């Protein structure tokens, strides 16, 4: 699959980037945390998760203002700004009704949209979400995390990764820590976390009419299972699926079980997943690209023509749906 990057502007001129993948009814996938559409597409685990969702749906992902490919964020309440972003993106793709996937912070944000715009949402899937941010931890702990992210974003991104993905391997944790730092500044990350702690959708739950599926991992260390149960209990006729595991990040841990749960919530059949792969020669070329080599240098190293080296790089880009050598390099580092 390939993603197509589009842009839309909010009424105040704020630039929002969004990506479109697949075909079928529209599924809007709200960013649960800081995000970067291109870097996320180059991160094998995240891309695999996204492609599984795009099988049978037109998957629409976006970077909220201040993150990834979007422009700077205006001084505005994040929850209110998110409603403007959703309105603009949904209008831009030309959809009258959509399915919606909210994960982590975007779960309560999706609830707020579905409650205030019931005519636009058919199915709602919420993973790792909460009703009240105050219940994510005691005040002193929340203040400590915010201070760490604001003052030491490098260390803060590593600490958050340990909380978000305690069972992931070292390579995944290192890659995701860097992914967070490259997706947003310390100021934006701190602002986003603070918004998550501040949001409370208790009064929104009863107004959600969309068919809703709530999914939560039993040992989620970032968001207590009790908060997932509160979402399910507060939304009329919502169903609850509890999965084993401790990882909060959707594409960490037993990803297949979560993908199956999300697809069932969307009314889609469970599908076989494919793993992105390259031929041995293409992997060899990708390794050299990750070392910063030019086509000429690759040709000299492999004793082939420069034109052949260029062709290999282009085939890799086409196979993986990438637009740049930097994406190939990032993919190889994470895949290796």
Secondary structure, DSSP 8 states (H G I E B T S, - for coil): ---EEEEEE-TT--EEEEEEEE-SSEEEE--SSS--HHHHHHSHHHHHHHHHHHTTSEEEEEE-TTSTTS----SS-HHHHHHHHHHHHHHHHT-SSEEEEEETHHHHHHHHHHHH-GGGEEEEEEES--SBGGGGS-HHHHHHHHHHHHH-HHHHHHHHHHHH-TTS-HHHHHHHHHHHHHHS-HHHHHHHHHHHHH-B-TTTGGG--SEEEEEEETT-SSS-HHHHHHHHHHSTT-EEEEES----STTSSSHHHHHHHHHHHTT------------HHHHHHHHHHHTT--HHHHHHHHTS-HHHHHHHHHHHHHHHT-SSHHHHHHHHHHH-
